[in-house]
Amino acid sequence: MRRLKLLFKTFFRDPIEPIPPAYNLAAVKKELWEVLSIAPAEAKSVRQAIIAGDVDGGYYIGECCCIKGIIAAKLGIPVKNLEESYGIGLNNRSYLENFLFNIVEGDTPESSAFSRAILQWCDEFIAEQNALKLRQAVEADIEEVLAFAMPEPEAKAEPAPEREITSR
């Protein structure tokens, strides 16, 4: 059935169908971010795969597979070891995996609303991670920056002895 869908998409380019309202998009995004936060360095790999159309939500392994398969491949471990090694479970009833099932090989953000949503959420995740890194760098260097910007006051010189003013 999935290959038939891909065949139809190849020959009959219809306008992009919107994501049906039955999907709980907040839950899908939350699960995606949970997975990406376990392996944040792989968010860019997932992003690139979405752009290239190399995601197929129906498969955990292969050249074109789901997001968890992409992460496992980049980490150099079998998909079945994701949960044991990283706590990323494989659950075909999850909001995220049900959502990804709508993405087949060749779907890109230009041709699929589902791919477009995943790309948007990946971009948001990556931006938040970059902001977090910047905030951590600033906090780590705050003392150095403050010392440079606000040097310690120099020791005050001893005041000159007071002179008596006499009138003549």
Secondary structure, DSSP 4 states (H G I P E B T S, - for coil): -HHHHHHHHHH--PPPPPPPTTS-HHHHHHHHHHHHHHSGGGHHHHHHHHHHT-B-TT-SSSSSB-HHHHHHHHHTS-GGGHHHHH-----TTSHHHHHHTT--TT--TTT-HHHHHHHHHHHHHHHHHHHHHHHHHHHHHHHHHHHHHSPPPPPPPPPPPP------
